[in-house]
Amino acid sequence: MSVAGEERKLVEMAWDPVTRIIGNLGIYTKIDFKNREVVECRSTSSLFRGYSVFMKGKDPRDAGFITSRICGICGDNHTTCSIYAQNMAYGIKNPVLAEYIVNLGEAAEYMFDHAIFQDNLVFVDFCERMVKETNPSLLEKAERTPAPHAHIHGFRTIADLMRSFNPFVGETYREALQMSRLTREMFCLMEGRHVHPSTLYPGGVGTVASPQVFTDYQSRLLEFMDFVKRMVPMNDDVFDFFYEALPGYEEVGRRRVMLGCWGAFQDPDVVDYRYEHMTDWGRAMYVTPGIVLDGELITTDLVEINLGMRILLGSSYYDDWEEEEMFVERDPLGNPVHRRHPWNQTTLPRPQKRDLEGGNYSWVMSPRWYQQQTGDHLALDTGGGPLARLWSTALAGLVDTPWVTATGHSVKIRLPRSRRFPETELEWKIPRWANTLERDRARAYFVAYAAAMAVHFLARALDRVQQGDVKVFQEFAVPDEAIGCGFHEAVRGVLSHHLVIRDGKIANYHPYPPTPWNASPRDSFGTPGPYEDACQGLPIFEENGEADFKGIDIMRTVRSFDPCLPCGVHMYSGKAKILERRHSPMLGSFSPPGDRRHP
Amino acid sequence: MAEAVSELHILWISEGMSCDGDTVSVTAGTQPTLEDLVLGLVPGIPRIHLHNKVLAYETGEDFVEWFRKADRDELGPFVLVIEGSIPNEQINGDGFWTSFGSDPETGQPITINEWIDRLAPKAWGVVAVGTCATYGGIHAMAGNPTGCMGLADYLGWDFRSAGGLPIVNVPGCPVQPDNFMETLHWLLRQAAGNAPVIPLDAQLRPTWLFGKTVHEGCDRAGYYEQADFAGNYNSPKCQVRIGCWGPVVNCNVPKRGWMKGVGGCPNVGGICIGCTMPGFPDKFMPFMDMPPGAQFSSQMIAPYGQLLRRMRALTNSTVDREPSWHHNEPELTSGYDPRWGNER
C-alpha cells in the first residue's frame, strides 16, 4: 500500500503505555491519514530487572523458583521450562505421574490465561462501547447481522455479542472472569499456587497424588467444557463478521508467515531429557515444535531449532558480548554452538537515554533464528502463541490422541459430552493469513485444545493413581559441571531456558520468552521486530479522523500477539518531529454503568 | 480521623520492577471480587473508579491522564497502589530502569520514582502490593544491577499519606488474592468512615493476615509434632527437613488456601520459601536445603515426637476398632438398662 513519489503528510501518534497487556509497552507510530496507512513503527520496552545478571552464582535448583517471577501471568511456564532444562543438566527425568500433573497444570494455565486475555483484555477492543466510538457504521451493521451460531451461544446478533464484551458490565466479560477463577483453581490443584507455583521441583512435583486431587480437577473441567463449546463459535462469529463487514481487514496486522513453536506437553513415556534424544522426544510432545515459513514446515527438530537461535543487538541498551567468555563451544552431539547463542550470552546492561532517532530504544534484545539454507536471520513471531502451535502441530501431523488429532492440514479437537452440550468436534483449519484476526481466533481454538488434552492427561493420571502409583518425585544430585536447555510453550509462545553449571553453581542462565521474539526492536541487520513489522503498512479501518483517532486497528494488532512485557516492548515511529499529538476523548474507567466521566 | 470519602479513585501503578503478577493475582480474588467492588455491589464503601493498566478500557495518554490529573490536584481523593520494587535511578546516568508514560516536554520516559514523588504525598492512602513493592523482593536479590528496594525504603518507613496513614504493605509473591482484596475492603470502609484505622504491625502488614506463621496454620504441622518428617517431595508429611521455612514465616496461606480454599504451599506439597517476608529471597536460599533452624528443632523434637507417635499408635489401634457389643448374636451385650443407675 505504499504511495510512491508523493508528498505524504505524516502524523506521529503515541500510545504509551499500551494497556490491557502484561508489562510496560508504548507505541509510537507515524500515520498517513490521507492514505489511511501506518507508515512506520518501532518497538521498545522500558523495563529492565536483570534476571540473567543476578542468577549468576546461585544454586541451580533455585532457578525454577526465581524464573517464575519473570512473568506475572504465566510464571509457571518458566518454572516448568526451567525444570526441563535442569532435568537435562542433572541427567534425570520426572516420574510419569509427575509429568501428567505438570501437563494438567499447564493445560489449566492455557485455559485460564487465554480465556482471561481474550475475553477480558482483547475483546474490549471488539466490544460495543469501543466499536461505537471507533466504527459507528460497523456497529450499525452488527445490530442488523444475525449471529450464525446464536443457537449455541445465545446471542441473537453480532452487536449482542459485542455488548456482552463490554468491560465489567457485559455478560461474557463477567462469565470469563469467573471461568478464569475456575481454571486457576484447577491450576492450583496441580501446581499449588497461581501464578508462581509452589509444588514444582526439578525431578518432579510435591503435589499429593491422591485420587481427590484429580476428581477435584475433573469436576471443574466438566464445568469448563460448556463454556468452551460456546466460546469458540462466539469467536468465529465475531471474526467472520469483521472479514465480511470490512473487506480488506485481513491485511490488518498481516505479516509473512514466519512462525516458531517450541512444543508443549511432554509425553512421559518418551521424554528422558537427554539432549542426545531431544529430536525424538521433542517430536513426541503433544504440541509439536516447529518453524513454519511461508506456510511450509521447515523443521520439527528441537536440536536444529536450538542451534539456530541467535541473540542480536542493534537497538537495545546493552553492551555486546563478542569479547566475553564462550561457555559452550559444542553441544552434547558435537555440533558447534554460536557465540550469539543464549548458552554463550553475557548480559551487560548499559542504561542510557532513549534515542528514537536511529539509536538504542529498548531494553529488549532481538532474538532471531538463523536459517542455514538461506543465511537469513529470521524475525520469527509466535502468532501470540496459539497460531504457531496449531499451525506447526497441524502440518506435522504427529499428534494423535483420542481427543486431539493433527491431520496435516488441520487440528481436530473432540470435546466430550458436558452438561449442556453433546460431544462436539471442532476443527481448526490452517488460515490463509497470519494476521490480527487469525492470531485471535487461534487463541479460542487453543483453549479447546488444552481442555481436550486435559481430558486425556486426566484419564492417564487417574489410571496410574488408581493402580497405586503415587511416585511424583525423582531424587538427584547437582553435578559440578553441566549444561541444560529447556523448550516449552509459554501461553503467548516460544519459551527456552539455557543453563550452564560450574562448581555446582549457575555460571550462565538465559531465558528467552515469547515477547523478546515478538517485541524485539530493529536488529543489527536493520530488520524490524514482528510488532514493528506487523504495524508498518497497516491499513486503517477506524472511522475517526485525525482529531479523535483511537488507533483501534493498531491496538488490536499489538494485542493479537498477547504482549507480555515483563519479557518486553515500546513502539516508536520514524524521524520526523511530532507534528501533532492527538489523544482520544477520555472515558471513565470502571465507573458503574451509565456513568461516563468526560473531564 | 479524616473526613468520610464518598467517591474514590484507585490509581494503580504496576510499572515498578514487577511481573504484574499481583494485579493478575487480584483478579482471582472473591472476598470481594474486583467486579463487585467496581460495580458498587459492596456496601459501606465509597464509589470506586479503578485505574489499572491490565484492566483499563483506555490506552496510552488517555490512561496516563488520570495520573496527571491526580498530580494536578484535579482528581479528588485517591488511593495509590504501587506494584513492583522501586529501582535506584541515581546509579544509571542518563538512563532509566523502568518508566510509566513519557514526559510531553522531553519525550523521555517518566520514571516510577518520579511518579511516586509526585503522587504519594497527595494520596489519601498508599498501598504496596506484593513482596517487590513492600520489601524489594526477588528483583532486589543480592547481585542485582538496579539497586531496587521496597516502597517504604524509598519513601521512608515513617511516611504518612494525605489521609494520615502509613504505607499499607500486603506482601506475597504474588500477593494472595483475598489478602489484598480484604485489605482494600478495610481501607475503603475506613475511607467511608465506617471502620477504624487499619491495624498494622511494625512491618506495616495488616495484623489479622500476617500475625500467625505458616506453620501455625499448616495441616502438616501435626507431623512435625510427632517428629515425622518428609525425606523427599514424594511424602505428604512435614517438609521442614527438605526446605520448608513455614515455622518462621508470617503468612496465612496454608490456612486460607490460594483460591477458595484450594491450593497453597506446604499444605499441598510446596515448601515455604518465605515469599511474604522482608528477608525474601536471599535469607531463604538455597530454597531446597533444610533451614539451619530446622536442623536443630527437628532433632530436639525427635525423642518427644517419636514417643508420642508410638503412644498415639497404641491409642489409635484401640479407637480404630468398634466396641464389642456391635454383633449379630442372639444375646444383647450393650449394657442396656432402661432405668439408668440401678445396680442389678
Chai-1 contact restraints between the chains, C-beta under 6 A:
chainA,res_idxA,chainB,res_idxB,connection_type,confidence,min_distance_angstrom,max_distance_angstrom,comment,restraint_id
A,W15,B,T59,contact,1.0,0.0,6.0,A-B,restraint_1
A,W15,B,G60,contact,1.0,0.0,6.0,A-B,restraint_2
A,D16,B,G60,contact,1.0,0.0,6.0,A-B,restraint_3
A,D16,B,G101,contact,1.0,0.0,6.0,A-B,restraint_4
A,D16,B,S102,contact,1.0,0.0,6.0,A-B,restraint_5
A,V18,B,T59,contact,1.0,0.0,6.0,A-B,restraint_6
A,T19,B,K53,contact,1.0,0.0,6.0,A-B,restraint_7
A,T19,B,A56,contact,1.0,0.0,6.0,A-B,restraint_8
A,T19,B,T59,contact,1.0,0.0,6.0,A-B,restraint_9
A,T19,B,F63,contact,1.0,0.0,6.0,A-B,restraint_10
A,I22,B,D20,contact,1.0,0.0,6.0,A-B,restraint_11
A,N24,B,E15,contact,1.0,0.0,6.0,A-B,restraint_12
A,S46,B,S99,contact,1.0,0.0,6.0,A-B,restraint_13
A,S46,B,P109,contact,1.0,0.0,6.0,A-B,restraint_14
A,L47,B,T98,contact,1.0,0.0,6.0,A-B,restraint_15
A,F48,B,W97,contact,1.0,0.0,6.0,A-B,restraint_16
A,R49,B,M17,contact,1.0,0.0,6.0,A-B,restraint_17
A,R49,B,H139,contact,1.0,0.0,6.0,A-B,restraint_18
A,G50,B,N144,contact,1.0,0.0,6.0,A-B,restraint_19
A,G50,B,P145,contact,1.0,0.0,6.0,A-B,restraint_20
A,V53,B,P145,contact,1.0,0.0,6.0,A-B,restraint_21
A,F54,B,M141,contact,1.0,0.0,6.0,A-B,restraint_22
A,F54,B,G143,contact,1.0,0.0,6.0,A-B,restraint_23
A,F54,B,N144,contact,1.0,0.0,6.0,A-B,restraint_24
A,D59,B,P286,contact,1.0,0.0,6.0,A-B,restraint_25
A,R61,B,M288,contact,1.0,0.0,6.0,A-B,restraint_26
A,D62,B,M285,contact,1.0,0.0,6.0,A-B,restraint_27
A,D62,B,P286,contact,1.0,0.0,6.0,A-B,restraint_28
A,D62,B,F287,contact,1.0,0.0,6.0,A-B,restraint_29
A,F65,B,F287,contact,1.0,0.0,6.0,A-B,restraint_30
A,R69,B,C19,contact,1.0,0.0,6.0,A-B,restraint_31
A,R69,B,I138,contact,1.0,0.0,6.0,A-B,restraint_32
A,C71,B,C19,contact,1.0,0.0,6.0,A-B,restraint_33
A,G72,B,C19,contact,1.0,0.0,6.0,A-B,restraint_34
A,G72,B,D20,contact,1.0,0.0,6.0,A-B,restraint_35
A,G72,B,G21,contact,1.0,0.0,6.0,A-B,restraint_36
A,G72,B,V24,contact,1.0,0.0,6.0,A-B,restraint_37
A,I73,B,V24,contact,1.0,0.0,6.0,A-B,restraint_38
A,P167,B,Y57,contact,1.0,0.0,6.0,A-B,restraint_39
A,F168,B,E35,contact,1.0,0.0,6.0,A-B,restraint_40
A,F168,B,V38,contact,1.0,0.0,6.0,A-B,restraint_41
A,R181,B,A28,contact,1.0,0.0,6.0,A-B,restraint_42
A,R184,B,A28,contact,1.0,0.0,6.0,A-B,restraint_43
A,R184,B,M259,contact,1.0,0.0,6.0,A-B,restraint_44
A,E185,B,M259,contact,1.0,0.0,6.0,A-B,restraint_45
A,E185,B,V262,contact,1.0,0.0,6.0,A-B,restraint_46
A,C188,B,W258,contact,1.0,0.0,6.0,A-B,restraint_47
A,C188,B,M259,contact,1.0,0.0,6.0,A-B,restraint_48
A,C188,B,V262,contact,1.0,0.0,6.0,A-B,restraint_49
A,C188,B,G263,contact,1.0,0.0,6.0,A-B,restraint_50
A,G192,B,G263,contact,1.0,0.0,6.0,A-B,restraint_51
A,G192,B,V268,contact,1.0,0.0,6.0,A-B,restraint_52
A,G192,B,G270,contact,1.0,0.0,6.0,A-B,restraint_53
A,R193,B,W258,contact,1.0,0.0,6.0,A-B,restraint_54
A,R193,B,G263,contact,1.0,0.0,6.0,A-B,restraint_55
A,V195,B,G21,contact,1.0,0.0,6.0,A-B,restraint_56
A,V195,B,V24,contact,1.0,0.0,6.0,A-B,restraint_57
A,V195,B,P174,contact,1.0,0.0,6.0,A-B,restraint_58
A,S198,B,C265,contact,1.0,0.0,6.0,A-B,restraint_59
A,S198,B,G270,contact,1.0,0.0,6.0,A-B,restraint_60
A,T199,B,G269,contact,1.0,0.0,6.0,A-B,restraint_61
A,T199,B,G270,contact,1.0,0.0,6.0,A-B,restraint_62
A,Y201,B,Y233,contact,1.0,0.0,6.0,A-B,restraint_63
A,G206,B,Y233,contact,1.0,0.0,6.0,A-B,restraint_64
A,G206,B,G269,contact,1.0,0.0,6.0,A-B,restraint_65
A,G206,B,G270,contact,1.0,0.0,6.0,A-B,restraint_66
A,T207,B,G269,contact,1.0,0.0,6.0,A-B,restraint_67
A,V208,B,P236,contact,1.0,0.0,6.0,A-B,restraint_68
A,V208,B,G269,contact,1.0,0.0,6.0,A-B,restraint_69
A,P349,B,P145,contact,1.0,0.0,6.0,A-B,restraint_70
A,P351,B,N92,contact,1.0,0.0,6.0,A-B,restraint_71
A,P351,B,G95,contact,1.0,0.0,6.0,A-B,restraint_72
A,Q352,B,D94,contact,1.0,0.0,6.0,A-B,restraint_73
A,Q352,B,G95,contact,1.0,0.0,6.0,A-B,restraint_74
A,K353,B,D94,contact,1.0,0.0,6.0,A-B,restraint_75
A,V472,B,N234,contact,1.0,0.0,6.0,A-B,restraint_76
A,F473,B,N232,contact,1.0,0.0,6.0,A-B,restraint_77
A,F473,B,Y233,contact,1.0,0.0,6.0,A-B,restraint_78
A,F473,B,N234,contact,1.0,0.0,6.0,A-B,restraint_79
A,E475,B,N232,contact,1.0,0.0,6.0,A-B,restraint_80
A,P566,B,C19,contact,1.0,0.0,6.0,A-B,restraint_81
A,H583,B,E61,contact,1.0,0.0,6.0,A-B,restraint_82
A,H583,B,D62,contact,1.0,0.0,6.0,A-B,restraint_83
A,S584,B,D62,contact,1.0,0.0,6.0,A-B,restraint_84
A,M586,B,D62,contact,1.0,0.0,6.0,A-B,restraint_85
A,S589,B,H49,contact,1.0,0.0,6.0,A-B,restraint_86
A,S589,B,L50,contact,1.0,0.0,6.0,A-B,restraint_87
A,S589,B,H51,contact,1.0,0.0,6.0,A-B,restraint_88
A,S589,B,Y57,contact,1.0,0.0,6.0,A-B,restraint_89
A,F590,B,V38,contact,1.0,0.0,6.0,A-B,restraint_90
A,F590,B,L50,contact,1.0,0.0,6.0,A-B,restraint_91
A,S591,B,H49,contact,1.0,0.0,6.0,A-B,restraint_92
A,P592,B,G40,contact,1.0,0.0,6.0,A-B,restraint_93
